[in-house]
Amino acid sequence: MKTHFHKKRNFTSGLALHVTLMSCHSVFLNPRVRQIVDSILLKYSKRFKVKIYHRALVGDHAHLILNAPSQESLSNFLRVVSGMISLKLRNLK
């Protein structure tokens, strides 16, 4: 099994970042899915102290412009948000 190594994300506290979350299907067009994703983003942005300046849900991906207080906070936020979105959408079907 081949291992995939990701480049370390450049992080500077205080600067906004553009992050893209991808999906295999055009799930973000569904109004119910948009509501679920918005509630997850709101809940976990508060928990990890991540400020979301803008979000765009476009077909099969989501764009986020955000700022995090630390690399650890950003990593935890992205890990939990992507996992929770996947879990909630799997349970939605």
C-alpha positions as CSV (number, residue, x, y, z in Angstrom):
1,M,0.0,0.0,0.0
2,K,1.4,3.4,-1.0
3,T,1.6,6.1,1.6
4,H,0.5,9.6,0.7
5,F,2.6,12.4,2.2
6,H,1.1,15.8,2.4
7,K,3.1,19.0,2.3
8,K,3.0,20.8,5.6
9,R,0.5,23.6,5.4
10,N,2.1,27.1,5.6
11,F,0.7,28.8,8.7
12,T,1.1,32.3,10.0
13,S,-1.0,33.3,13.0
14,G,-3.1,36.4,12.2
15,L,-3.3,35.8,8.4
16,A,-6.4,34.5,6.7
17,L,-6.2,31.1,4.9
18,H,-8.1,29.7,1.9
19,V,-9.1,26.1,2.6
20,T,-11.0,23.8,0.2
21,L,-13.0,20.8,1.4
22,M,-13.7,18.3,-1.4
23,S,-16.5,15.8,-1.9
24,C,-17.0,13.0,-4.5
25,H,-20.5,14.1,-5.3
26,S,-22.4,17.4,-5.7
27,V,-23.8,17.2,-2.2
28,F,-23.4,20.9,-1.3
29,L,-26.3,21.8,-3.7
30,N,-28.9,20.3,-1.4
31,P,-30.4,22.9,1.0
32,R,-30.6,20.3,3.9
33,V,-26.9,19.5,3.4
34,R,-26.0,23.3,3.4
35,Q,-27.8,23.7,6.7
36,I,-26.0,20.7,8.3
37,V,-22.6,22.0,7.0
38,D,-23.3,25.5,8.3
39,S,-24.2,24.2,11.8
40,I,-21.1,22.0,11.9
41,L,-18.9,25.0,10.9
42,L,-20.5,27.3,13.5
43,K,-20.2,24.7,16.3
44,Y,-16.6,23.8,15.7
45,S,-15.3,27.2,14.8
46,K,-16.4,28.3,18.3
47,R,-14.8,25.3,19.9
48,F,-11.4,25.7,18.2
49,K,-11.5,29.5,18.2
50,V,-11.4,29.6,14.4
51,K,-12.8,32.7,12.7
52,I,-14.6,32.0,9.4
53,Y,-14.7,35.2,7.3
54,H,-16.4,33.6,4.3
55,R,-17.7,30.2,3.1
56,A,-18.9,29.1,-0.3
57,L,-20.5,25.7,-0.8
58,V,-20.2,25.0,-4.5
59,G,-21.4,21.6,-5.9
60,D,-18.7,19.1,-4.9
61,H,-16.5,21.3,-2.8
62,A,-16.5,24.1,-0.1
63,H,-14.3,27.1,0.1
64,L,-13.5,28.6,3.5
65,I,-11.6,31.8,4.2
66,L,-10.6,31.5,7.9
67,N,-8.1,32.4,10.6
68,A,-6.9,30.2,13.4
69,P,-5.0,31.1,16.6
70,S,-2.5,28.3,16.1
71,Q,-1.5,25.5,13.8
72,E,-2.8,22.9,16.3
73,S,-6.2,24.7,16.4
74,L,-6.4,24.8,12.6
75,S,-5.5,21.1,12.3
76,N,-8.0,20.0,14.9
77,F,-10.7,22.2,13.3
78,L,-10.2,20.7,9.8
79,R,-9.9,17.2,11.1
80,V,-13.1,17.4,13.2
81,V,-15.2,19.4,10.6
82,S,-14.3,17.0,7.7
83,G,-15.1,14.0,9.9
84,M,-18.4,15.3,11.2
85,I,-19.6,16.4,7.7
86,S,-18.8,12.9,6.4
87,L,-20.5,11.3,9.4
88,K,-23.7,13.5,9.2
89,L,-24.0,13.1,5.4
90,R,-23.6,9.3,5.7
91,N,-26.4,9.2,8.3
92,L,-28.6,11.5,6.1
93,K,-29.1,8.9,3.4
